Amino acid sequence: MLILSWLWLFIVLWFEIGVFYASVRRCNWPGQNLGGNHKNILIVADPQILDRHSYPERPSWLRLLSQIMTDLNMRKSWRAVNQRFRPDYVVFLGDMMDNGRLDMTHEEYEGYYGRFLGVFSAPKEKVYYAAGNHDVGLGSSGTFPENAVERYVSHFGPLNQVVQITAKYRLIIVDAPSLVDEDEERMKHGVPIKDWPSVGGPLEFIKGLSKAPGQEGVHNILITHIPLYRPPGTDCGPSRERGTIRAGRGTGYENTLSSEISEFLIARIRPVLVFSGDDHDYCEVRHQGGVQEVTVKSFSMAMGIRKPGFQLLSVPQDDGASTGAVGQLCLLPDQLGIYLDRYIPFVALTLGIMVVDLLLTRKTGMGSDRRAGDEGTILPLHKIKIMRPVVDWWVLRGLRRRRRAGRGLIGDFARYFFDVAGIPGGAFVLISIVFMVLL
């Protein structure tokens, strides 16, 4: 029993803490072995913090459990990632909250936003956000309030912005959902992009970039929540779990930007790299002119992928660096696999061991007690003092067996189960409380 309990304690400690740190130790900053100085950027996509509106088809208790489990999983991942990498900057590729675009009271939104900050704690001055369709909405819908964009800006910052990382590298963060809406409005009027009289929107922001002084020799890295267009069936590379990214749209979402807008972005911004989110799975493609786009994996276990992930990006600081900006995909633990492929088999094996042990104990218990009693009456007197501790232990064991026999097999099993599960179960609860409340 004690062996089982300590074995389970090790299992719980490993799968609730150890695997997260082991996963991130497999990754390193890509510029680490290239020489020279680098600025290191951690890129996170689609954490989509769940709330009471997520998974409306589920009963309320299951929705609450889903929130707790996904928050706990991301808290563990985030702590392991931050302790391992300590990035210079953090960039979120949108969809920070699953239902940030919905109509809700100020107090409810503040609590929702507070949960996001509770999971992803980081110095505010080095964190940048790209707006996602789950943050500000996309298209028209009665569920998207008029103040969704204003609310987003007041909490996460500008929709479109330029972030200077080094003297030669900068991030161009584009409001992709608004770009889709503006492009649709433009097409309704049949106006070419170059003639569209946009004021204050993403198209005006992008056009202004090409006129900005001091661009010579500066490398742009495009940040967009929605991936760029690619031909149907374009392969995403071996790191994708399944399928590919297909163009399509529906209420509140668009899978890719249009072909025309994608070409416009590449021509005007001339990015050396593009990072996008929204799809939840990894995808690596090359566009016209050899421009590489990486669609980053979701950081959440609840987004339809088995292994969440994140992206590391090292940007050279030295003018004469021999290599440019380089990225690296990093994977996080398969939480569903831990539950289904680790915990469930271990539980089944443990229950089997317990049942067999109890049945054998009950079968041999009474006969052993009688034999112990008979043998005790014929021991030579000079051996009684020497054998007393052994006899006492054997008699006590027999008494316990007789009490178990009186309780029945179910009572014995329940007692056995709680004896085995007490220590590891307590550790599981303590770990959860520490990560949810204290860290």
ZANUBA-234062 format. One record per residue (C-alpha): residue number from 1; residue in three letters; y negated, x negated, z. Coordinates in pm, whole numbers, always signed. Last residue first. Example, Ala and Ser with C-alpha at 12.3 -4.5 7.8 and 13.67 -1.06 7.14 Angstrom:
# residues 2
@nr:2; rest:Ser; y:+106; x:-1367; z:+714
@nr:1; rest:Ala; y:+450; x:-1230; z:+780
This chain:
# residues 439
@nr:439; rest:Leu; y:-3192; x:-153; z:-852
@nr:438; rest:Leu; y:-3182; x:+45; z:-526
@nr:437; rest:Val; y:-3121; x:+403; z:-632
@nr:436; rest:Met; y:-2898; x:+432; z:-937
@nr:435; rest:Phe; y:-2755; x:+78; z:-936
@nr:434; rest:Val; y:-2694; x:+65; z:-559
@nr:433; rest:Ile; y:-2566; x:+423; z:-543
@nr:432; rest:Ser; y:-2315; x:+365; z:-823
@nr:431; rest:Ile; y:-2191; x:+40; z:-667
@nr:430; rest:Leu; y:-2148; x:+214; z:-330
@nr:429; rest:Val; y:-1954; x:+504; z:-483
@nr:428; rest:Phe; y:-1717; x:+269; z:-668
@nr:427; rest:Ala; y:-1672; x:+49; z:-359
@nr:426; rest:Gly; y:-1585; x:+352; z:-148
@nr:425; rest:Gly; y:-1325; x:+453; z:-402
@nr:424; rest:Pro; y:-1185; x:+98; z:-405
@nr:423; rest:Ile; y:-1148; x:+99; z:-22
@nr:422; rest:Gly; y:-1021; x:+454; z:+26
@nr:421; rest:Ala; y:-797; x:+488; z:-278
@nr:420; rest:Val; y:-478; x:+336; z:-134
@nr:419; rest:Asp; y:-490; x:+500; z:+210
@nr:418; rest:Phe; y:-620; x:+821; z:+52
@nr:417; rest:Phe; y:-323; x:+835; z:-184
@nr:416; rest:Tyr; y:-68; x:+755; z:+88
@nr:415; rest:Arg; y:-198; x:+1034; z:+310
@nr:414; rest:Ala; y:-194; x:+1279; z:+17
@nr:413; rest:Phe; y:+157; x:+1166; z:-81
@nr:412; rest:Asp; y:+289; x:+1207; z:+272
@nr:411; rest:Gly; y:+141; x:+1556; z:+293
@nr:410; rest:Ile; y:+294; x:+1650; z:-41
@nr:409; rest:Leu; y:+635; x:+1508; z:+56
@nr:408; rest:Gly; y:+658; x:+1700; z:+381
@nr:407; rest:Arg; y:+463; x:+1667; z:+705
@nr:406; rest:Gly; y:+772; x:+1654; z:+928
@nr:405; rest:Ala; y:+930; x:+1386; z:+715
@nr:404; rest:Arg; y:+610; x:+1186; z:+746
@nr:403; rest:Arg; y:+631; x:+1214; z:+1126
@nr:402; rest:Arg; y:+992; x:+1094; z:+1108
@nr:401; rest:Arg; y:+888; x:+805; z:+888
@nr:400; rest:Arg; y:+612; x:+706; z:+1128
@nr:399; rest:Leu; y:+859; x:+715; z:+1416
@nr:398; rest:Gly; y:+1096; x:+493; z:+1217
@nr:397; rest:Arg; y:+825; x:+241; z:+1152
@nr:396; rest:Leu; y:+740; x:+238; z:+1522
@nr:395; rest:Val; y:+1110; x:+179; z:+1602
@nr:394; rest:Trp; y:+1126; x:-112; z:+1358
@nr:393; rest:Trp; y:+807; x:-271; z:+1492
@nr:392; rest:Asp; y:+924; x:-236; z:+1852
@nr:391; rest:Val; y:+1265; x:-380; z:+1762
@nr:390; rest:Val; y:+1104; x:-682; z:+1595
@nr:389; rest:Pro; y:+869; x:-742; z:+1889
@nr:388; rest:Arg; y:+1160; x:-705; z:+2139
@nr:387; rest:Met; y:+1401; x:-943; z:+1964
@nr:386; rest:Ile; y:+1335; x:-1246; z:+2188
@nr:385; rest:Lys; y:+1325; x:-1047; z:+2512
@nr:384; rest:Ile; y:+1643; x:-854; z:+2423
@nr:383; rest:Lys; y:+1842; x:-1162; z:+2325
@nr:382; rest:His; y:+1970; x:-1257; z:+2677
@nr:381; rest:Leu; y:+2081; x:-899; z:+2733
@nr:380; rest:Pro; y:+2319; x:-903; z:+2433
@nr:379; rest:Leu; y:+2223; x:-630; z:+2180
@nr:378; rest:Ile; y:+2464; x:-335; z:+2186
@nr:377; rest:Thr; y:+2215; x:-52; z:+2246
@nr:376; rest:Gly; y:+1964; x:-176; z:+1980
@nr:375; rest:Glu; y:+2224; x:-165; z:+1706
@nr:374; rest:Asp; y:+2267; x:+207; z:+1755
@nr:373; rest:Gly; y:+1891; x:+277; z:+1746
@nr:372; rest:Ala; y:+1829; x:+62; z:+1436
@nr:371; rest:Arg; y:+2120; x:+226; z:+1260
@nr:370; rest:Arg; y:+1986; x:+571; z:+1342
@nr:369; rest:Asp; y:+1635; x:+480; z:+1218
@nr:368; rest:Ser; y:+1770; x:+322; z:+899
@nr:367; rest:Gly; y:+1958; x:+640; z:+820
@nr:366; rest:Met; y:+1644; x:+847; z:+881
@nr:365; rest:Gly; y:+1416; x:+638; z:+652
@nr:364; rest:Thr; y:+1638; x:+563; z:+354
@nr:363; rest:Lys; y:+1569; x:+874; z:+145
@nr:362; rest:Arg; y:+1217; x:+930; z:+275
@nr:361; rest:Thr; y:+1116; x:+570; z:+200
@nr:360; rest:Leu; y:+1277; x:+576; z:-145
@nr:359; rest:Leu; y:+1095; x:+898; z:-234
@nr:358; rest:Leu; y:+765; x:+764; z:-102
@nr:357; rest:Asp; y:+794; x:+436; z:-293
@nr:356; rest:Val; y:+883; x:+614; z:-618
@nr:355; rest:Val; y:+588; x:+854; z:-580
@nr:354; rest:Met; y:+341; x:+575; z:-497
@nr:353; rest:Ile; y:+451; x:+354; z:-786
@nr:352; rest:Gly; y:+417; x:+646; z:-1030
@nr:351; rest:Leu; y:+72; x:+733; z:-896
@nr:350; rest:Thr; y:-40; x:+372; z:-944
@nr:349; rest:Leu; y:+92; x:+359; z:-1301
@nr:348; rest:Ala; y:-87; x:+684; z:-1391
@nr:347; rest:Val; y:-411; x:+563; z:-1230
@nr:346; rest:Phe; y:-390; x:+229; z:-1413
@nr:345; rest:Pro; y:-327; x:+409; z:-1745
@nr:344; rest:Ile; y:-628; x:+641; z:-1682
@nr:343; rest:Tyr; y:-864; x:+363; z:-1568
@nr:342; rest:Arg; y:-809; x:+124; z:-1855
@nr:341; rest:Asp; y:-771; x:+292; z:-2194
@nr:340; rest:Leu; y:-949; x:+623; z:-2133
@nr:339; rest:Tyr; y:-1222; x:+535; z:-1881
@nr:338; rest:Ile; y:-1280; x:+176; z:-1991
@nr:337; rest:Gly; y:-1254; x:+284; z:-2356
@nr:336; rest:Leu; y:-1530; x:+538; z:-2299
@nr:335; rest:Gln; y:-1745; x:+261; z:-2153
@nr:334; rest:Asp; y:-1690; x:+24; z:-2445
@nr:333; rest:Pro; y:-1883; x:-270; z:-2304
@nr:332; rest:Leu; y:-2202; x:-397; z:-2473
@nr:331; rest:Leu; y:-2233; x:-576; z:-2806
@nr:330; rest:Cys; y:-2486; x:-833; z:-2924
@nr:329; rest:Leu; y:-2616; x:-866; z:-3280
@nr:328; rest:Gln; y:-2817; x:-1184; z:-3347
@nr:327; rest:Gly; y:-3142; x:-1243; z:-3532
@nr:326; rest:Val; y:-3322; x:-1537; z:-3689
@nr:325; rest:Ala; y:-3691; x:-1586; z:-3763
@nr:324; rest:Gly; y:-3747; x:-1878; z:-3999
@nr:323; rest:Thr; y:-3575; x:-2215; z:-4016
@nr:322; rest:Ser; y:-3704; x:-2570; z:-4062
@nr:321; rest:Ala; y:-3997; x:-2517; z:-3827
@nr:320; rest:Gly; y:-4312; x:-2695; z:-3944
@nr:319; rest:Asp; y:-4562; x:-2449; z:-3803
@nr:318; rest:Asp; y:-4389; x:-2449; z:-3463
@nr:317; rest:Gln; y:-4355; x:-2118; z:-3279
@nr:316; rest:Pro; y:-4026; x:-2011; z:-3435
@nr:315; rest:Val; y:-3921; x:-1645; z:-3383
@nr:314; rest:Ser; y:-3587; x:-1576; z:-3212
@nr:313; rest:Leu; y:-3452; x:-1220; z:-3235
@nr:312; rest:Leu; y:-3179; x:-1068; z:-3020
@nr:311; rest:Gln; y:-3044; x:-724; z:-3106
@nr:310; rest:Phe; y:-2882; x:-456; z:-2892
@nr:309; rest:Gly; y:-2545; x:-289; z:-2852
@nr:308; rest:Pro; y:-2335; x:+16; z:-2775
@nr:307; rest:Lys; y:-1959; x:-6; z:-2833
@nr:306; rest:Arg; y:-1766; x:+316; z:-2888
@nr:305; rest:Ile; y:-2028; x:+490; z:-3100
@nr:304; rest:Gly; y:-2124; x:+858; z:-3095
@nr:303; rest:Met; y:-2459; x:+829; z:-2918
@nr:302; rest:Ala; y:-2355; x:+878; z:-2555
@nr:301; rest:Met; y:-2280; x:+514; z:-2461
@nr:300; rest:Ser; y:-2648; x:+428; z:-2508
@nr:299; rest:Phe; y:-2808; x:+107; z:-2636
@nr:298; rest:Ser; y:-2791; x:+240; z:-2991
@nr:297; rest:Lys; y:-2702; x:-17; z:-3255
@nr:296; rest:Val; y:-2978; x:-178; z:-3458
@nr:295; rest:Thr; y:-3037; x:-110; z:-3826
@nr:294; rest:Val; y:-3096; x:-455; z:-3970
@nr:293; rest:Glu; y:-3292; x:-488; z:-4294
@nr:292; rest:Gln; y:-3296; x:-808; z:-4500
@nr:291; rest:Val; y:-3552; x:-850; z:-4778
@nr:290; rest:Gly; y:-3382; x:-1016; z:-5077
@nr:289; rest:Gly; y:-3660; x:-928; z:-5321
@nr:288; rest:Gln; y:-3544; x:-571; z:-5339
@nr:287; rest:His; y:-3343; x:-468; z:-5035
@nr:286; rest:Arg; y:-3068; x:-639; z:-4839
@nr:285; rest:Val; y:-2844; x:-448; z:-4598
@nr:284; rest:Glu; y:-2716; x:-476; z:-4240
@nr:283; rest:Cys; y:-2606; x:-165; z:-4052
@nr:282; rest:Tyr; y:-2515; x:-116; z:-3688
@nr:281; rest:Asp; y:-2460; x:+234; z:-3548
@nr:280; rest:His; y:-2708; x:+465; z:-3372
@nr:279; rest:Asp; y:-2863; x:+589; z:-3703
@nr:278; rest:Asp; y:-3216; x:+620; z:-3558
@nr:277; rest:Gly; y:-3298; x:+248; z:-3552
@nr:276; rest:Ser; y:-3481; x:+7; z:-3780
@nr:275; rest:Phe; y:-3558; x:-364; z:-3800
@nr:274; rest:Val; y:-3696; x:-520; z:-4119
@nr:273; rest:Leu; y:-3722; x:-894; z:-4184
@nr:272; rest:Val; y:-3937; x:-1122; z:-4402
@nr:271; rest:Pro; y:-4170; x:-831; z:-4457
@nr:270; rest:Arg; y:-4394; x:-800; z:-4763
@nr:269; rest:Ile; y:-4618; x:-541; z:-4593
@nr:268; rest:Arg; y:-4754; x:-387; z:-4912
@nr:267; rest:Ala; y:-4457; x:-423; z:-5149
@nr:266; rest:Ile; y:-4189; x:-362; z:-4886
@nr:265; rest:Leu; y:-4365; x:-58; z:-4746
@nr:264; rest:Phe; y:-4436; x:+87; z:-5094
@nr:263; rest:Glu; y:-4073; x:+41; z:-5200
@nr:262; rest:Ser; y:-3960; x:+231; z:-4890
@nr:261; rest:Ile; y:-4220; x:+503; z:-4953
@nr:260; rest:Glu; y:-4094; x:+556; z:-5308
@nr:259; rest:Ser; y:-3725; x:+555; z:-5212
@nr:258; rest:Ser; y:-3784; x:+808; z:-4937
@nr:257; rest:Leu; y:-3736; x:+709; z:-4574
@nr:256; rest:Thr; y:-3386; x:+741; z:-4442
@nr:255; rest:Asn; y:-3184; x:+978; z:-4221
@nr:254; rest:Glu; y:-3464; x:+1233; z:-4168
@nr:253; rest:Tyr; y:-3478; x:+1442; z:-3852
@nr:252; rest:Gly; y:-3645; x:+1739; z:-3681
@nr:251; rest:Thr; y:-3474; x:+2020; z:-3867
@nr:250; rest:Gly; y:-3269; x:+1859; z:-4140
@nr:249; rest:Arg; y:-3266; x:+1553; z:-4364
@nr:248; rest:Gly; y:-3045; x:+1342; z:-4583
@nr:247; rest:Ala; y:-2998; x:+993; z:-4724
@nr:246; rest:Arg; y:-2670; x:+836; z:-4623
@nr:245; rest:Ile; y:-2611; x:+548; z:-4383
@nr:244; rest:Thr; y:-2252; x:+421; z:-4385
@nr:243; rest:Gly; y:-1915; x:+511; z:-4244
@nr:242; rest:Arg; y:-1752; x:+355; z:-3938
@nr:241; rest:Glu; y:-1791; x:+98; z:-3659
@nr:240; rest:Arg; y:-2044; x:-125; z:-3836
@nr:239; rest:Ser; y:-2007; x:-499; z:-3778
@nr:238; rest:Pro; y:-1825; x:-557; z:-4108
@nr:237; rest:Gly; y:-2124; x:-488; z:-4334
@nr:236; rest:Cys; y:-2337; x:-181; z:-4399
@nr:235; rest:Asp; y:-2208; x:-107; z:-4750
@nr:234; rest:Thr; y:-2436; x:+97; z:-4976
@nr:233; rest:Gly; y:-2258; x:+423; z:-5060
@nr:232; rest:Pro; y:-2568; x:+599; z:-5187
@nr:231; rest:Pro; y:-2851; x:+361; z:-5284
@nr:230; rest:Arg; y:-3075; x:+243; z:-4996
@nr:229; rest:Tyr; y:-3388; x:+396; z:-4847
@nr:228; rest:Leu; y:-3548; x:+233; z:-4545
@nr:227; rest:Pro; y:-3426; x:+312; z:-4195
@nr:226; rest:Ile; y:-3621; x:+546; z:-3964
@nr:225; rest:His; y:-3756; x:+397; z:-3640
@nr:224; rest:Thr; y:-3961; x:+134; z:-3817
@nr:223; rest:Ile; y:-4047; x:-224; z:-3719
@nr:222; rest:Leu; y:-4144; x:-454; z:-4007
@nr:221; rest:Ile; y:-4154; x:-829; z:-3940
@nr:220; rest:Asn; y:-4449; x:-990; z:-4118
@nr:219; rest:His; y:-4484; x:-1361; z:-4187
@nr:218; rest:Val; y:-4835; x:-1506; z:-4191
@nr:217; rest:Gly; y:-4904; x:-1780; z:-4448
@nr:216; rest:Glu; y:-5213; x:-1607; z:-4583
@nr:215; rest:Gln; y:-5293; x:-1297; z:-4383
@nr:214; rest:Gly; y:-5626; x:-1426; z:-4253
@nr:213; rest:Pro; y:-5830; x:-1127; z:-4359
@nr:212; rest:Ala; y:-5690; x:-769; z:-4356
@nr:211; rest:Lys; y:-5685; x:-602; z:-4696
@nr:210; rest:Ser; y:-5305; x:-576; z:-4723
@nr:209; rest:Leu; y:-5286; x:-437; z:-4371
@nr:208; rest:Gly; y:-5534; x:-160; z:-4444
@nr:207; rest:Lys; y:-5294; x:+7; z:-4685
@nr:206; rest:Ile; y:-5034; x:+26; z:-4408
@nr:205; rest:Phe; y:-5274; x:+184; z:-4158
@nr:204; rest:Glu; y:-5403; x:+431; z:-4418
@nr:203; rest:Leu; y:-5044; x:+531; z:-4495
@nr:202; rest:Pro; y:-4963; x:+563; z:-4124
@nr:201; rest:Gly; y:-5231; x:+825; z:-4066
@nr:200; rest:Gly; y:-5596; x:+803; z:-3957
@nr:199; rest:Val; y:-5733; x:+924; z:-4288
@nr:198; rest:Ser; y:-5513; x:+947; z:-4594
@nr:197; rest:Pro; y:-5688; x:+1005; z:-4925
@nr:196; rest:Trp; y:-5374; x:+959; z:-5141
@nr:195; rest:Asp; y:-5468; x:+768; z:-5454
@nr:194; rest:Lys; y:-5238; x:+466; z:-5404
@nr:193; rest:Ile; y:-4954; x:+693; z:-5292
@nr:192; rest:Pro; y:-4968; x:+901; z:-5610
@nr:191; rest:Val; y:-5082; x:+1265; z:-5566
@nr:190; rest:Gly; y:-4852; x:+1554; z:-5656
@nr:189; rest:His; y:-5001; x:+1783; z:-5391
@nr:188; rest:Lys; y:-4661; x:+1866; z:-5243
@nr:187; rest:Met; y:-4571; x:+1496; z:-5276
@nr:186; rest:Arg; y:-4860; x:+1399; z:-5048
@nr:185; rest:Glu; y:-4756; x:+1651; z:-4783
@nr:184; rest:Glu; y:-4402; x:+1512; z:-4787
@nr:183; rest:Asp; y:-4536; x:+1158; z:-4757
@nr:182; rest:Glu; y:-4750; x:+1256; z:-4460
@nr:181; rest:Asp; y:-4454; x:+1415; z:-4281
@nr:180; rest:Val; y:-4228; x:+1115; z:-4348
@nr:179; rest:Leu; y:-4501; x:+872; z:-4238
@nr:178; rest:Ser; y:-4552; x:+1077; z:-3923
@nr:177; rest:Pro; y:-4184; x:+1025; z:-3834
@nr:176; rest:Ala; y:-4202; x:+651; z:-3929
@nr:175; rest:Asp; y:-4498; x:+549; z:-3712
@nr:174; rest:Val; y:-4505; x:+184; z:-3819
@nr:173; rest:Ile; y:-4489; x:-129; z:-3602
@nr:172; rest:Ile; y:-4584; x:-443; z:-3793
@nr:171; rest:Leu; y:-4465; x:-736; z:-3582
@nr:170; rest:Arg; y:-4629; x:-1075; z:-3628
@nr:169; rest:Tyr; y:-4528; x:-1428; z:-3714
@nr:168; rest:Lys; y:-4731; x:-1736; z:-3809
@nr:167; rest:Ala; y:-4957; x:-1792; z:-3508
@nr:166; rest:Thr; y:-4690; x:-1647; z:-3282
@nr:165; rest:Ile; y:-4598; x:-1295; z:-3171
@nr:164; rest:Gln; y:-4905; x:-1110; z:-3300
@nr:163; rest:Val; y:-4836; x:-739; z:-3255
@nr:162; rest:Val; y:-4981; x:-507; z:-3518
@nr:161; rest:Gln; y:-4991; x:-136; z:-3439
@nr:160; rest:Asn; y:-4909; x:+215; z:-3550
@nr:159; rest:Leu; y:-4824; x:+492; z:-3303
@nr:158; rest:Pro; y:-5028; x:+338; z:-3024
@nr:157; rest:Gly; y:-4895; x:+333; z:-2664
@nr:156; rest:Phe; y:-4590; x:+461; z:-2477
@nr:155; rest:His; y:-4726; x:+701; z:-2214
@nr:154; rest:Ser; y:-5063; x:+823; z:-2345
@nr:153; rest:Val; y:-4945; x:+786; z:-2704
@nr:152; rest:Tyr; y:-4637; x:+1004; z:-2645
@nr:151; rest:Arg; y:-4837; x:+1284; z:-2483
@nr:150; rest:Glu; y:-5086; x:+1282; z:-2770
@nr:149; rest:Val; y:-4799; x:+1301; z:-3019
@nr:148; rest:Ala; y:-4624; x:+1588; z:-2839
@nr:147; rest:Asn; y:-4951; x:+1778; z:-2775
@nr:146; rest:Glu; y:-4893; x:+2038; z:-3045
@nr:145; rest:Pro; y:-4555; x:+2128; z:-2896
@nr:144; rest:Phe; y:-4226; x:+2083; z:-3089
@nr:143; rest:Thr; y:-3990; x:+2377; z:-3021
@nr:142; rest:Gly; y:-4146; x:+2602; z:-3287
@nr:141; rest:Ser; y:-4054; x:+2346; z:-3549
@nr:140; rest:Ser; y:-4244; x:+2173; z:-3829
@nr:139; rest:Gly; y:-4151; x:+1831; z:-3960
@nr:138; rest:Leu; y:-4063; x:+1542; z:-3732
@nr:137; rest:Gly; y:-4093; x:+1537; z:-3354
@nr:136; rest:Val; y:-4287; x:+1299; z:-3130
@nr:135; rest:Asp; y:-4020; x:+1130; z:-2915
@nr:134; rest:His; y:-3695; x:+1258; z:-3068
@nr:133; rest:Asn; y:-3833; x:+1170; z:-3413
@nr:132; rest:Gly; y:-3892; x:+815; z:-3296
@nr:131; rest:Ala; y:-4216; x:+631; z:-3223
@nr:130; rest:Ala; y:-4197; x:+251; z:-3216
@nr:129; rest:Tyr; y:-4251; x:+95; z:-2875
@nr:128; rest:Tyr; y:-4374; x:-238; z:-2742
@nr:127; rest:Val; y:-4299; x:-411; z:-2410
@nr:126; rest:Lys; y:-4468; x:-736; z:-2299
@nr:125; rest:Glu; y:-4763; x:-592; z:-2104
@nr:124; rest:Lys; y:-4551; x:-328; z:-1931
@nr:123; rest:Pro; y:-4339; x:-575; z:-1736
@nr:122; rest:Ala; y:-3981; x:-442; z:-1749
@nr:121; rest:Ser; y:-3771; x:-166; z:-1588
@nr:120; rest:Phe; y:-3557; x:+13; z:-1842
@nr:119; rest:Val; y:-3351; x:+257; z:-1633
@nr:118; rest:Gly; y:-3622; x:+363; z:-1388
@nr:117; rest:Leu; y:-3879; x:+355; z:-1668
@nr:116; rest:Phe; y:-3676; x:+611; z:-1861
@nr:115; rest:Arg; y:-3626; x:+821; z:-1548
@nr:114; rest:Gly; y:-4002; x:+815; z:-1488
@nr:113; rest:Tyr; y:-4060; x:+947; z:-1840
@nr:112; rest:Tyr; y:-3843; x:+1248; z:-1757
@nr:111; rest:Gly; y:-4021; x:+1302; z:-1425
@nr:110; rest:Glu; y:-4358; x:+1277; z:-1599
@nr:109; rest:Tyr; y:-4238; x:+1518; z:-1867
@nr:108; rest:Glu; y:-4131; x:+1773; z:-1606
@nr:107; rest:Glu; y:-4459; x:+1743; z:-1416
@nr:106; rest:His; y:-4664; x:+1789; z:-1734
@nr:105; rest:Thr; y:-4466; x:+2100; z:-1822
@nr:104; rest:Met; y:-4229; x:+2108; z:-2117
@nr:103; rest:Asp; y:-4232; x:+2165; z:-2493
@nr:102; rest:Leu; y:-3981; x:+1937; z:-2661
@nr:101; rest:Arg; y:-4056; x:+1603; z:-2831
@nr:100; rest:Gly; y:-3932; x:+1387; z:-2542
@nr:99; rest:Asn; y:-3591; x:+1547; z:-2584
@nr:98; rest:Asp; y:-3349; x:+1255; z:-2614
@nr:97; rest:Met; y:-3587; x:+1003; z:-2461
@nr:96; rest:Met; y:-3658; x:+654; z:-2594
@nr:95; rest:Asp; y:-3598; x:+776; z:-2945
@nr:94; rest:Gly; y:-3779; x:+477; z:-3093
@nr:93; rest:Leu; y:-3713; x:+117; z:-3194
@nr:92; rest:Phe; y:-3790; x:-32; z:-2852
@nr:91; rest:Val; y:-3928; x:-385; z:-2862
@nr:90; rest:Val; y:-3907; x:-624; z:-2566
@nr:89; rest:Tyr; y:-4102; x:-949; z:-2556
@nr:88; rest:Asp; y:-4063; x:-1294; z:-2398
@nr:87; rest:Pro; y:-3701; x:-1217; z:-2315
@nr:86; rest:Arg; y:-3527; x:-1297; z:-1983
@nr:85; rest:Phe; y:-3183; x:-1342; z:-2147
@nr:84; rest:Arg; y:-2906; x:-1320; z:-1886
@nr:83; rest:Gln; y:-3075; x:-1140; z:-1599
@nr:82; rest:Asn; y:-3239; x:-899; z:-1842
@nr:81; rest:Val; y:-2917; x:-818; z:-2027
@nr:80; rest:Ala; y:-2711; x:-770; z:-1708
@nr:79; rest:Arg; y:-2977; x:-541; z:-1557
@nr:78; rest:Trp; y:-3005; x:-342; z:-1879
@nr:77; rest:Ser; y:-2630; x:-294; z:-1912
@nr:76; rest:Lys; y:-2589; x:-176; z:-1553
@nr:75; rest:Arg; y:-2885; x:+61; z:-1583
@nr:74; rest:Met; y:-2754; x:+182; z:-1919
@nr:73; rest:Asn; y:-2417; x:+281; z:-1770
@nr:72; rest:Leu; y:-2575; x:+451; z:-1469
@nr:71; rest:Asp; y:-2811; x:+653; z:-1687
@nr:70; rest:Thr; y:-2520; x:+754; z:-1912
@nr:69; rest:Met; y:-2303; x:+859; z:-1616
@nr:68; rest:Ile; y:-2577; x:+1050; z:-1433
@nr:67; rest:Gln; y:-2699; x:+1237; z:-1741
@nr:66; rest:Ser; y:-2345; x:+1328; z:-1848
@nr:65; rest:Leu; y:-2268; x:+1455; z:-1496
@nr:64; rest:Leu; y:-2576; x:+1679; z:-1511
@nr:63; rest:Arg; y:-2470; x:+1816; z:-1849
@nr:62; rest:Leu; y:-2118; x:+1871; z:-1713
@nr:61; rest:Trp; y:-2251; x:+2070; z:-1416
@nr:60; rest:Ser; y:-2471; x:+2281; z:-1646
@nr:59; rest:Pro; y:-2184; x:+2384; z:-1874
@nr:58; rest:Arg; y:-2185; x:+2217; z:-2218
@nr:57; rest:Glu; y:-2312; x:+2387; z:-2533
@nr:56; rest:Pro; y:-2669; x:+2278; z:-2458
@nr:55; rest:Tyr; y:-2573; x:+1910; z:-2509
@nr:54; rest:Ser; y:-2914; x:+1773; z:-2407
@nr:53; rest:His; y:-3166; x:+2028; z:-2275
@nr:52; rest:Arg; y:-3108; x:+1931; z:-1911
@nr:51; rest:Asp; y:-3203; x:+1570; z:-1988
@nr:50; rest:Leu; y:-3053; x:+1270; z:-2164
@nr:49; rest:Ile; y:-3230; x:+935; z:-2203
@nr:48; rest:Gln; y:-3220; x:+863; z:-2576
@nr:47; rest:Pro; y:-3146; x:+488; z:-2561
@nr:46; rest:Asp; y:-3217; x:+482; z:-2935
@nr:45; rest:Ala; y:-3268; x:+117; z:-3022
@nr:44; rest:Val; y:-3337; x:-199; z:-2821
@nr:43; rest:Ile; y:-3476; x:-526; z:-2959
@nr:42; rest:Leu; y:-3509; x:-830; z:-2730
@nr:41; rest:Ile; y:-3760; x:-1081; z:-2863
@nr:40; rest:Asn; y:-3756; x:-1457; z:-2801
@nr:39; rest:Lys; y:-4052; x:-1676; z:-2888
@nr:38; rest:His; y:-3923; x:-2009; z:-3012
@nr:37; rest:Asn; y:-3986; x:-2379; z:-2964
@nr:36; rest:Gly; y:-3806; x:-2647; z:-3163
@nr:35; rest:Gly; y:-3434; x:-2697; z:-3208
@nr:34; rest:Leu; y:-3195; x:-2465; z:-3387
@nr:33; rest:Asn; y:-2934; x:-2433; z:-3112
@nr:32; rest:Gln; y:-3121; x:-2187; z:-2891
@nr:31; rest:Gly; y:-3288; x:-2006; z:-3179
@nr:30; rest:Pro; y:-3014; x:-1743; z:-3197
@nr:29; rest:Trp; y:-3060; x:-1654; z:-2828
@nr:28; rest:Asn; y:-2710; x:-1646; z:-2690
@nr:27; rest:Cys; y:-2438; x:-1382; z:-2674
@nr:26; rest:Arg; y:-2087; x:-1389; z:-2525
@nr:25; rest:Arg; y:-2245; x:-1397; z:-2178
@nr:24; rest:Val; y:-2375; x:-1045; z:-2245
@nr:23; rest:Ser; y:-2024; x:-902; z:-2247
@nr:22; rest:Ala; y:-1904; x:-1088; z:-1934
@nr:21; rest:Tyr; y:-2205; x:-959; z:-1738
@nr:20; rest:Phe; y:-2125; x:-600; z:-1831
@nr:19; rest:Val; y:-1751; x:-648; z:-1783
@nr:18; rest:Gly; y:-1799; x:-769; z:-1424
@nr:17; rest:Ile; y:-1990; x:-472; z:-1283
@nr:16; rest:Glu; y:-1803; x:-140; z:-1294
@nr:15; rest:Phe; y:-1496; x:-265; z:-1482
@nr:14; rest:Trp; y:-1449; x:-581; z:-1275
@nr:13; rest:Leu; y:-1543; x:-442; z:-934
@nr:12; rest:Val; y:-1325; x:-134; z:-988
@nr:11; rest:Ile; y:-1020; x:-335; z:-1100
@nr:10; rest:Phe; y:-1058; x:-581; z:-809
@nr:9; rest:Leu; y:-1074; x:-293; z:-561
@nr:8; rest:Trp; y:-772; x:-138; z:-730
@nr:7; rest:Leu; y:-569; x:-452; z:-669
@nr:6; rest:Trp; y:-687; x:-453; z:-307
@nr:5; rest:Ser; y:-563; x:-96; z:-257
@nr:4; rest:Leu; y:-235; x:-157; z:-435
@nr:3; rest:Ile; y:-164; x:-467; z:-224
@nr:2; rest:Leu; y:-247; x:-275; z:+93
@nr:1; rest:Met; y:+0; x:+0; z:+0
